[in-house]
Amino acid sequence: MAAAAAVQHEFAATPAYVRAAALDHVARRLTERTEELARLITAENGKPVKWARGEVGRAASVFRWAAERPGGSTAARASGWTPTPAAPGGSR
């Protein structure tokens, strides 16, 4: 928490399109590493791998939503940046 608080003002001053690009990057990386992360979740708590994949997908969706939400997306798109479109089924 202390580390986050220390950079809060700097991050708030970061242009929205940069923040949106960072959030979109996280969503893409989560999607790319779904199988690896699902296996880790399964090993950690015994959750069925199918459910673990869904958990990773939901996390990626949250980051994607945050990257595309008003305030982030409007400024981002005005600057020429657009998030990677989702493929059918929600993956990128």
Summary of the structure (lengths in Angstrom):
residues: 92
radius of gyration: 15.2
end to end distance: 31.1
largest distance: 44.7
contacts: 242
relative contact order: 0.18
helix: 73%
strand: 0%
